[in-house]
Amino acid sequence: MNRRIWSLAVITFKEGIRDRTLYGIGLFALMIMGLSLVVTGFFLRELHKVTVDINISAITFGGLLIIFSLSVNLMSKDLDKRTIYSVLSKPFSRAQYLIGKFIGLVLLSLTALCMLTLVSTLTIWTVKSQYPVYFKEFVWLSVFQAVFAEFLMLMVLNAVVIFFSTVTTSSFLTLLFTISTYIIGQTVEEVVQFIQSQAQEIQLTTAVKTIIDMTQYIVPNLSVYDLKIRAAHGLSITSSYLLSITGYSLIYSTVLILLASIIFSRRELT
Amino acid sequence: MGNSNKGFMHLDIQNVSKNFITSFTRKKIQAVQDFSLSIDPGEIFGIVGPNGAGKSTVLKMLMGFIRPDKGKISLLGKKPGNPRSREHCGYLPENPYFYDHLSAFELLQFSARASDMPPHNIKPRIDQLLKLTGLDSAKNRRLRSYSKGMIQRAGICFALVHDPNIVVLDEPMSGLDPLGQQMVVDIILDLKKRGKTVLFCSHILSDVERICDRTGIMVHGRLRKILQKNELLDQGNSVRIVADALTPEMERRCREFGWAVLTKSTHVTLTCPREHLSDALTLCGEEKVRIITVDNTVNTLEKIFLETVKETEA
């Protein structure tokens, strides 16, 4: 990789990993996982499903908080506080700058996810040791596959943050658009399926149909990354599915960064 | 890094104009108008001007952060939009802000790596600069704990770490104590000694006067005057007599001699060449003009600067 881009990725990562917000998010996720140790005992059946569900949800929640607070902040601070002047006084093209920031943010998400997964593994292992009877159907691989899918979703959301940072001039708008993209991305598939199944009963105008069609192609389909239920049931995911969502994430992120680069190259940094 | 760019202007700005449109009222603000400037290799050029004169806008266009509406800019023979134009260029923004959680050493390491410095040269160069700017004892502290002056010093190191051929500094003395200001002057003079080109904006006119080969005065987006160092030195050869008031005869004689008279409500200032001092004092005696003070400490750039601003506003 280009040494220059890598140097920017490294300082973005360092700046993020040393931010106290990250420790707060980590602590919160750890509390949820710790709670699962206590709460699981209250359930009389399917303890493994509850444990896996709580732990993967905590990882997802922690990852999302990192995106909505740290990633948005790390991008917008460069523009708001004019740190970008110093960075772009080096021979970076605008595209290289965005790629460097993106890699740094992805590294940050990956590291945070690895830490949370490590603690989560210990939590699940502890519950499994306490209640081995309930963990007969449990498969470790499914849990790690679900976490990997969460990582892919965070990668796409980081690209969304980069894109909106170049389009808007306010960190609040970047945050708002990213949260909206997440909510729409999680539900768009269900909405489209519902409309298709009810096509006979619901009379939609052509305009609404066009908007729904466009939305499902423009907004990332984030429901494909939600493998919690499969992991909770100990169902492993096929490698072809994992490969296809990896490809989808890479292509979607690349297109977004490319669009962001085009917009950002034209933007005046006043 | 070798100085491989000799033979053409290091920095060339031709007829550049830039307007900004305000967000809500859509009012057009003329930030820079028909600005032209060429700087030779090894030259130190200072731009002075009141707040809002457009100095920083010129530097931002030079670095490619904003695009001119009209005109052409060339940095080491390349357009500012081309990242390679910044390979041999160092820049210090006005009131720099860096990553809070990095140390000065990490920041400079980034600057060096981003400038493609050979890895084995990076640490010695960083140590040298940190020592020069007095930051060596704080090099591992996070930048968030730095004072404004320390951040400014770190910014100067950031701009110079790769030993660039062109150094562009926006208010380099800002936030620095007198020792820090002297340090910047010494650094700029050392850069000149080593054949580097320096372009900077400053409000500290005495330093600009002292170190610049040429000084441009910018008012309302236009470069109104460019003064050579020798022009300033010639004007530095004058003395100032402050008196209560001048008689009409005295005023007439002053005009004959070509001495400058500036009348204020409380006093009159008469400026004349040093060799005319005895004539001026004799005349004051003859006309019974009460002299308040005589000095030769007139800050000539300051005087020209104030006159230029007044002329423009008139």
Interface residues (C-beta under 8 A of the other chain):
Chain A: R3 R4 S7 L8 V10 I11 K14 E15 R18 D19 K81 R82 T83 Y85 S86 V87 L88 S89 K90 P91 F92 S93 Q96 E268 L269 T270
Chain B: F20 K60 M63 G64 F65 I66 R67 P83 R84 S85 R86 E87 C89 G90 Y91 P93 N95 P96 Y97 F98 Y99 D100 H101 L102 E106 L107 Q109 F110 S111 R113 A114 S115 D116 R142 G155 F158 A159
